[in-house]
Amino acid sequence: MAAFQRAVDLGFSYLETDVRASTDGQAVVFHDPGLDRLTDHDGVIENLSWSEIQKIRVSGEPIPSLDELLSSFPNVRLNIDPKSDRAVGPLIEAVQRHAAIDRVCIGSFREHRIASCREALGPNLCTSMGPFEMVRLWLTSWGVPTGPFQAACAQLPPTLSFLPIVTERLVDAARVKGIDVHVWTIDDASEMNELLDIGVRGVMTDRPSVLRDVMMQRGYWT
């Protein structure tokens, strides 16, 4: 929560995070499947109950629930990735419980997780593209007719196996379809500027102060 608070204090109103599920169905804000890299515990987070997870610390801080995140920052919009199939149900329930459908965007590398969220939360849910839609967008950028898209945005790495993915051609093709392109994870100011120059509309970063400086220099910060 301290990291989210820092980003909000810097002035950001859009945050990105991941969720997993406890054994008793709590949506837990955590990226890794295992605990050993970031916490003072070992093991798999989804093998623990919420009461057990509450005792674990990341750099001295507790692991938050999605409920806590949604309630603590009611004016913030969240991009959320369910990192496992088990996390989908608790994520849907938390969004419903907080009536937060108008301030979340859900994305995943697993098409069926996005589909489950769309089915449960309805057509007004913002989602990003799964891998299949991403390929279709790439084909569209080369003039291949691929039909309409369900996603509101495409969230992509800048390269894949050193091959450029986010190009001006792709960004232009997405814009024609009414789709914003977001890129992750960009921590270098010069790369942020290059992406913004070609029309990228969102940058995910682990260095929010760097992104803020870039946006201020470009006159985007209000």
C-alpha positions as CSV (number, residue, x, y, z in Angstrom):
1,M,0.0,0.0,0.0
2,A,2.9,2.3,0.6
3,A,4.0,2.0,-3.0
4,F,0.5,2.7,-4.3
5,Q,0.3,5.7,-1.9
6,R,3.6,7.0,-3.2
7,A,2.4,6.9,-6.8
8,V,-0.9,8.7,-5.8
9,D,1.1,11.3,-3.9
10,L,3.2,11.9,-7.0
11,G,-0.1,12.7,-8.8
12,F,-0.9,9.5,-10.6
13,S,-4.6,8.5,-10.9
14,Y,-4.0,5.3,-12.9
15,L,-2.2,2.3,-11.3
16,E,-1.4,-1.2,-12.5
17,T,-1.4,-4.3,-10.3
18,D,-1.8,-8.1,-10.3
19,V,-4.0,-10.3,-8.2
20,R,-3.9,-13.8,-6.8
21,A,-6.3,-15.7,-4.6
22,S,-6.0,-17.0,-1.1
23,T,-7.4,-20.5,-0.3
24,D,-10.5,-18.9,1.2
25,G,-11.3,-16.7,-1.8
26,Q,-9.7,-13.3,-1.1
27,A,-8.3,-11.4,-4.0
28,V,-4.7,-10.6,-3.0
29,V,-2.6,-7.9,-4.6
30,F,0.6,-9.8,-5.5
31,H,2.5,-10.6,-8.7
32,D,4.7,-13.7,-8.1
33,P,3.3,-17.2,-7.6
34,G,6.0,-17.8,-4.9
35,L,6.8,-15.8,-1.8
36,D,10.5,-16.2,-1.6
37,R,11.7,-13.4,-4.0
38,L,9.9,-10.5,-2.3
39,T,8.8,-11.6,1.2
40,D,10.1,-13.0,4.5
41,H,8.4,-16.3,3.8
42,D,8.7,-19.3,1.4
43,G,6.0,-21.2,-0.4
44,V,3.2,-20.5,-2.8
45,I,0.9,-17.6,-1.9
46,E,-2.2,-19.4,-3.3
47,N,-1.7,-22.2,-0.8
48,L,-2.3,-19.9,2.1
49,S,-5.5,-18.5,3.7
50,W,-6.0,-14.8,3.9
51,S,-5.3,-14.8,7.7
52,E,-1.9,-16.5,7.0
53,I,-1.1,-14.0,4.2
54,Q,-1.8,-11.1,6.5
55,K,1.2,-12.1,8.6
56,I,3.6,-11.9,5.7
57,R,5.7,-8.8,5.0
58,V,7.2,-7.2,1.9
59,S,10.0,-4.9,3.0
60,G,8.1,-4.6,6.3
61,E,4.7,-3.9,4.7
62,P,1.7,-6.2,4.7
63,I,0.3,-7.7,1.5
64,P,-2.9,-5.9,0.7
65,S,-6.2,-7.3,-0.5
66,L,-7.9,-5.9,-3.6
67,D,-10.8,-4.8,-1.3
68,E,-8.3,-2.7,0.6
69,L,-6.8,-1.2,-2.6
70,L,-10.2,-0.3,-4.1
71,S,-11.6,1.2,-0.9
72,S,-8.4,3.2,0.0
73,F,-8.2,4.9,-3.4
74,P,-11.8,5.5,-4.6
75,N,-10.8,8.0,-7.2
76,V,-8.0,6.0,-8.7
77,R,-8.4,3.8,-11.8
78,L,-6.8,0.3,-11.7
79,N,-5.4,-1.9,-14.4
80,I,-5.6,-5.4,-13.0
81,D,-4.1,-8.7,-14.2
82,P,-5.5,-11.9,-12.6
83,K,-2.4,-14.1,-12.5
84,S,-4.2,-17.4,-12.1
85,D,-7.5,-19.0,-12.9
86,R,-8.3,-19.1,-9.2
87,A,-7.9,-15.3,-9.0
88,V,-10.7,-14.6,-11.6
89,G,-13.7,-15.3,-9.3
90,P,-12.4,-13.2,-6.3
91,L,-11.4,-10.4,-8.7
92,I,-14.9,-10.3,-10.2
93,E,-16.5,-10.4,-6.7
94,A,-14.3,-7.5,-5.5
95,V,-15.2,-5.4,-8.5
96,Q,-18.9,-6.0,-8.0
97,R,-18.7,-5.4,-4.2
98,H,-17.1,-2.0,-4.7
99,A,-19.2,-1.1,-7.8
100,A,-15.9,-0.4,-9.5
101,I,-16.6,-1.5,-13.0
102,D,-16.2,2.1,-14.3
103,R,-12.7,2.4,-12.9
104,V,-11.0,-0.9,-13.7
105,C,-9.5,-2.4,-16.8
106,I,-8.8,-6.1,-16.7
107,G,-6.1,-7.8,-18.8
108,S,-4.4,-11.2,-19.0
109,F,-2.2,-13.4,-21.1
110,R,-4.9,-16.0,-20.8
111,E,-7.9,-15.3,-23.1
112,H,-10.3,-17.4,-21.1
113,R,-9.7,-15.2,-18.0
114,I,-10.6,-12.1,-19.9
115,A,-13.6,-13.9,-21.3
116,S,-14.8,-14.9,-17.8
117,C,-14.5,-11.3,-16.6
118,R,-16.4,-10.0,-19.6
119,E,-19.2,-12.6,-19.1
120,A,-19.6,-11.8,-15.4
121,L,-19.2,-8.1,-15.5
122,G,-20.9,-7.2,-18.8
123,P,-20.1,-5.2,-21.9
124,N,-19.2,-2.0,-20.0
125,L,-16.1,-3.7,-18.6
126,C,-12.8,-2.3,-20.0
127,T,-10.4,-5.0,-21.0
128,S,-7.1,-5.1,-22.7
129,M,-6.2,-7.6,-25.4
130,G,-5.3,-11.2,-24.9
131,P,-2.6,-12.8,-27.1
132,F,-5.0,-13.8,-29.9
133,E,-6.4,-10.3,-30.2
134,M,-2.8,-8.9,-30.1
135,V,-1.8,-11.0,-33.1
136,R,-5.0,-9.8,-34.9
137,L,-4.0,-6.2,-34.2
138,W,-0.5,-6.8,-35.6
139,L,-2.0,-8.4,-38.7
140,T,-4.4,-5.4,-39.0
141,S,-1.4,-3.1,-39.0
142,W,-0.1,-4.9,-42.1
143,G,-3.4,-4.5,-43.9
144,V,-4.9,-7.9,-43.1
145,P,-8.7,-7.7,-42.5
146,T,-9.3,-9.1,-39.0
147,G,-12.7,-7.8,-38.0
148,P,-13.8,-5.9,-34.9
149,F,-12.1,-6.0,-31.5
150,Q,-13.7,-6.4,-28.1
151,A,-10.7,-4.9,-26.1
152,A,-10.5,-1.2,-25.4
153,C,-6.7,-1.2,-25.3
154,A,-3.7,-3.2,-26.3
155,Q,-1.1,-3.6,-23.6
156,L,2.2,-4.8,-25.1
157,P,5.9,-5.1,-24.4
158,P,8.0,-2.9,-26.8
159,T,9.8,-5.9,-28.2
160,L,9.4,-9.7,-28.3
161,S,12.6,-11.7,-28.7
162,F,14.3,-8.5,-29.8
163,L,11.7,-7.9,-32.5
164,P,9.9,-4.6,-32.3
165,I,6.2,-4.9,-31.6
166,V,5.1,-1.4,-30.7
167,T,5.7,0.5,-33.9
168,E,4.2,3.6,-35.3
169,R,2.4,1.4,-37.9
170,L,0.8,-0.7,-35.1
171,V,-0.2,2.4,-33.0
172,D,-1.7,4.0,-36.1
173,A,-3.7,0.9,-36.9
174,A,-5.0,0.7,-33.3
175,R,-6.0,4.3,-33.4
176,V,-8.1,3.7,-36.5
177,K,-9.9,1.0,-34.6
178,G,-10.4,3.2,-31.5
179,I,-7.9,1.3,-29.4
180,D,-5.3,2.8,-27.2
181,V,-1.8,1.2,-27.0
182,H,-0.1,0.9,-23.6
183,V,3.4,-0.4,-23.2
184,W,5.2,-2.2,-20.3
185,T,7.5,-2.0,-18.5
186,I,9.4,1.2,-19.4
187,D,11.7,2.7,-16.9
188,D,14.0,4.8,-19.2
189,A,13.1,8.4,-19.9
190,S,14.4,8.3,-23.5
191,E,12.3,5.2,-24.3
192,M,9.3,6.8,-22.7
193,N,9.7,9.8,-25.0
194,E,10.1,7.6,-28.1
195,L,6.9,5.7,-27.4
196,L,4.9,8.8,-26.6
197,D,6.3,10.4,-29.9
198,I,4.6,7.6,-31.9
199,G,1.3,8.0,-30.2
200,V,1.4,5.5,-27.3
201,R,-1.3,6.5,-24.8
202,G,-0.1,4.6,-21.7
203,V,3.2,3.7,-20.2
204,M,3.5,1.2,-17.3
205,T,6.6,1.8,-15.3
206,D,8.4,0.8,-12.0
207,R,9.8,4.4,-11.9
208,P,6.7,6.7,-11.6
209,S,8.8,9.7,-10.7
210,V,10.7,9.3,-14.1
211,L,7.5,9.1,-16.0
212,R,6.1,12.1,-14.2
213,D,9.2,14.1,-15.2
214,V,8.8,13.1,-18.8
215,M,5.2,14.0,-18.8
216,M,5.9,17.4,-17.2
217,Q,8.6,18.1,-19.8
218,R,6.1,17.3,-22.6
219,G,3.4,19.5,-21.1
220,Y,1.1,16.5,-20.3
221,W,1.0,17.0,-16.6
222,T,-1.8,19.0,-15.0
